[in-house]
Amino acid sequence: MLRRLSTAALAAAITGGALLAVVPAQSASAAGTITCNVNAMRDQAQRLRSQGHYAQANALDARAQACEDAENNNRPWH
């Protein structure tokens, strides 16, 4: 019984430690520290497309769109 109890206590401690390690990272990103320069991202995507790097340009366009969507969804008047 003592061994089972210590195993359960160890599992709880590991889980609690993992949760504490994750919370500050989420708080930092939720605080709005991530910024996107959408116009620069779109310009760079256009340059990549002109050089024939279509996959990278599409990925950059998708990131720019995600930034715009996040900005539109985080406005207080919605």
N, C-alpha and C positions, 0 to 999 in steps of 0.2 A: 504494500500500500504506500509506503514511504517513497518508493521509486516512482510510482505512478504520479504521486502528488508533485514530486520535484520535476518530472517531465512536463506536467501540465503548467507548472509555474514558469518553467523555462520557455515553453511555447507562448505563454501570455506575455512574458517579458520581451521576447523577440517581436511579437506582433505589435506591442505597444511602442517599442523602439522604432519599428518600421513606420508606424503611423506618425510618430513625432518627426521623423526624418522627412516625410512627404509633406507635411502641413506647411512648413515655411516656404517650400518651393511653389506650392500652389498659391500662397498668399502673395508672393512677389509677382507672379504672373497675373493674378487677379487685380493687383493694384494698378495696372495700366502701365507697366514699365516697358512693354514691347511697343515699339513704334515702327511704322512702315511709311516709306516714301513711295507712294503708289505711282506717281508720275515717273520717278526715276526707274522703278521696276518695269513699268511699261516701255520706257525708252530702251532699257537694256534688253528687254525681250525682243523689241523690234530690231535692234542691232544684231542679236543672236540669230534671228530669223533671216536677216539679210546675208549672214555668213553661212547659212545652211544648217544651223543647230536647232532644228525644229523641236526636238523633245525637250531641250533645256528651256527654250522660249515658251513652250506650252506650260511647263512646270512653273516658270516665273509668272506667267499670266494667271495661273491658278492661285498662286500665293498672293498676288496683288488683289485678285477678286475676293479671296478669303479675308484680306485686311479690310477691304471696303465693306464686306458683309458684316464683319465684327464691329466696325465703326458704326454702321447703320443700326445694328442690333443693341448697341450699348448707349444710345442716346436716352436721356431721361424723359423725354416727352413721348415716348412710345407707349 
